[in-house]
Amino acid sequence: MKDYEIIEGKIKYLFSAPHPHLHRRPSLAKIYKEHERYTDDIVRALCKETGCFGIYIKDQVDYDPNFNRRDNPYKKEIERLITENKIEKFVDIHGLSEERLVDVVIFYKTRFSNSIKLAGEISEKLNRGGLRGLNIQILRLPEDGRETLTEFVVSNLRIPSVQVEIAKYLRDDKELRKEIVRNLTEIVS
């Protein structure tokens, strides 16, 4: 049985939520990492509103869909979806660590100008309406060898890819989540 759910679409974007439930990060301690609540709801709503493709983890897993390199069914499914459906852009939705004192962080892989453009477009579209005034940072992904989904997609599949991390207070509030979805749908049109 698959631990992820796929949303079929027609528009050539793929939205992902790899951490809506507990997951294990590769480490000697093999401890579970906290889930990033409501990221799957955001992906489902985005796909419903736009007709884009989506994928999200549907239950607790014993691996980290964002980092594990070997035997990662989530990463393999993303590769299949992108290849078979000729996906043009990949947006990976995450929860922002409460250690950061910002509202949204958008990560891109260094040296990929189309990913940098996508990050800028997402920042511009998010910071509107009821979300105007968000503190948004656009940062390079750390070069730490972990190969996130964003790095995997842009490096191996050569399409613009970003990781969007959203603060807990924005994800927890139903009305603010609706605003996030409303604003992000504009990147697709």
C-alpha positions as CSV (number, residue, x, y, z in Angstrom):
1,M,0.0,0.0,0.0
2,K,1.3,3.4,-1.0
3,D,2.1,6.0,1.8
4,Y,1.4,8.9,-0.5
5,E,-1.6,10.2,-2.5
6,I,-1.5,11.4,-6.0
7,I,-3.7,14.1,-7.5
8,E,-4.1,13.9,-11.2
9,G,-4.1,17.2,-13.1
10,K,-4.0,18.8,-16.5
11,I,-1.9,21.9,-15.8
12,K,1.8,21.1,-15.9
13,Y,2.7,22.1,-12.3
14,L,3.3,19.6,-9.5
15,F,2.7,20.6,-5.9
16,S,4.1,18.4,-3.1
17,A,3.7,18.1,0.7
18,P,6.2,15.5,2.0
19,H,5.8,16.2,5.7
20,P,2.1,16.6,6.8
21,H,2.7,13.6,9.1
22,L,5.4,12.3,11.4
23,H,8.5,11.1,9.5
24,R,12.0,9.8,10.3
25,R,15.1,11.8,9.4
26,P,18.2,9.8,8.6
27,S,20.2,9.8,11.8
28,L,21.7,7.4,14.3
29,A,18.9,8.2,16.7
30,K,16.2,7.3,14.2
31,I,13.8,9.7,15.9
32,Y,10.6,11.0,14.4
33,K,10.4,14.6,13.2
34,E,7.3,16.7,13.9
35,H,4.7,16.9,11.1
36,E,4.1,20.1,9.2
37,R,0.3,20.3,9.7
38,Y,-2.0,21.4,6.9
39,T,0.6,21.4,4.2
40,D,-1.4,18.5,2.6
41,D,-4.6,20.6,2.8
42,I,-2.8,23.4,1.0
43,V,-1.6,21.1,-1.8
44,R,-5.1,19.5,-2.2
45,A,-6.8,22.9,-2.3
46,L,-4.2,24.3,-4.8
47,C,-4.8,21.3,-7.1
48,K,-8.5,21.6,-6.8
49,E,-8.5,25.3,-7.7
50,T,-5.9,25.1,-10.5
51,G,-6.2,21.6,-12.1
52,C,-2.5,21.0,-11.3
53,F,-0.9,17.7,-10.3
54,G,-0.2,17.0,-6.6
55,I,1.4,14.5,-4.3
56,Y,1.4,14.3,-0.5
57,I,2.2,11.8,2.3
58,K,-1.0,10.5,3.8
59,D,0.3,8.9,7.0
60,Q,3.3,8.5,9.3
61,V,6.3,7.1,7.4
62,D,9.6,5.5,8.5
63,Y,11.7,7.6,6.1
64,D,12.0,11.3,5.2
65,P,10.4,11.8,1.8
66,N,12.4,15.0,1.4
67,F,15.9,13.7,2.1
68,N,16.4,10.0,1.9
69,R,18.3,9.0,-1.3
70,R,17.9,5.2,-1.4
71,D,14.6,3.4,-1.6
72,N,12.5,6.6,-1.5
73,P,9.2,5.8,-3.0
74,Y,8.0,9.4,-2.8
75,K,11.0,10.7,-4.7
76,K,10.6,8.0,-7.3
77,E,6.9,8.8,-7.7
78,I,7.7,12.5,-8.2
79,E,10.3,11.5,-10.9
80,R,7.6,9.4,-12.6
81,L,4.9,12.1,-12.4
82,I,7.2,14.7,-13.8
83,T,8.6,12.6,-16.6
84,E,5.3,11.0,-17.8
85,N,3.2,14.2,-17.5
86,K,5.9,16.6,-18.8
87,I,5.6,18.7,-15.7
88,E,7.1,22.2,-16.1
89,K,7.4,23.5,-12.5
90,F,7.7,21.9,-9.1
91,V,6.6,23.5,-5.8
92,D,7.3,21.7,-2.6
93,I,5.2,22.9,0.3
94,H,6.7,22.7,3.9
95,G,6.1,24.0,7.4
96,L,8.5,26.6,8.6
97,S,10.5,25.9,11.7
98,E,9.4,28.1,14.6
99,E,13.0,29.1,15.2
100,R,12.8,31.4,12.1
101,L,11.3,34.8,12.8
102,V,9.8,35.2,9.3
103,D,6.5,34.2,7.7
104,V,7.6,32.4,4.6
105,V,11.0,31.2,3.3
106,I,11.3,30.2,-0.4
107,F,14.4,28.0,-1.1
108,Y,16.0,27.5,-4.5
109,K,19.1,25.6,-5.7
110,T,22.0,27.8,-6.5
111,R,22.8,28.4,-10.2
112,F,19.3,27.7,-11.6
113,S,18.0,31.0,-12.8
114,N,14.5,29.7,-13.7
115,S,14.1,28.5,-10.1
116,I,15.2,31.9,-8.8
117,K,12.5,33.5,-11.1
118,L,9.9,31.1,-9.8
119,A,10.8,32.0,-6.2
120,G,10.5,35.7,-7.0
121,E,7.1,35.1,-8.6
122,I,5.8,33.1,-5.7
123,S,7.0,35.8,-3.3
124,E,5.2,38.5,-5.3
125,K,2.0,36.6,-5.6
126,L,1.9,35.5,-1.9
127,N,2.4,39.0,-0.6
128,R,-1.1,40.3,-1.6
129,G,-4.6,40.9,-0.3
130,G,-5.0,39.6,3.2
131,L,-1.4,38.5,3.3
132,R,0.1,41.8,2.3
133,G,3.1,42.7,4.5
134,L,4.3,39.1,5.0
135,N,8.0,38.8,5.9
136,I,9.2,36.6,3.0
137,Q,12.8,35.5,2.5
138,I,14.2,34.0,-0.7
139,L,17.3,31.9,0.1
140,R,19.6,29.3,-1.5
141,L,19.3,25.8,-0.3
142,P,22.2,24.9,1.9
143,E,24.9,22.9,0.1
144,D,24.9,20.1,2.7
145,G,24.6,17.0,0.5
146,R,21.2,15.9,1.7
147,E,19.5,16.4,-1.8
148,T,16.1,17.7,-1.0
149,L,13.2,17.0,-3.4
150,T,13.8,20.5,-4.8
151,E,17.4,19.8,-5.5
152,F,16.7,16.4,-6.9
153,V,14.0,17.8,-9.3
154,V,16.0,20.7,-10.6
155,S,19.3,18.9,-10.9
156,N,18.1,15.6,-12.4
157,L,14.9,16.5,-14.2
158,R,15.9,20.1,-15.1
159,I,12.7,21.9,-14.4
160,P,12.3,25.0,-12.1
161,S,11.8,23.9,-8.5
162,V,11.4,25.6,-5.2
163,Q,10.7,24.7,-1.6
164,V,8.2,27.0,0.1
165,E,8.2,26.9,3.9
166,I,5.2,28.5,5.6
167,A,5.0,29.6,9.2
168,K,2.8,27.6,11.6
169,Y,0.4,30.5,12.4
170,L,-0.4,30.9,8.7
171,R,-1.0,27.2,8.2
172,D,-3.0,26.8,11.5
173,D,-5.5,29.5,10.6
174,K,-8.2,28.3,8.2
175,E,-8.8,31.8,6.7
176,L,-5.1,32.5,6.2
177,R,-4.7,29.1,4.6
178,K,-7.4,30.1,2.1
179,E,-5.5,33.3,1.4
180,I,-2.3,31.3,0.8
181,V,-4.1,29.0,-1.7
182,R,-5.9,32.0,-3.3
183,N,-2.6,33.8,-3.8
184,L,-0.6,30.8,-5.0
185,T,-3.2,29.9,-7.6
186,E,-2.1,33.0,-9.4
187,I,1.4,31.5,-10.2
188,V,-0.3,28.9,-12.4
189,S,-2.4,31.3,-14.5
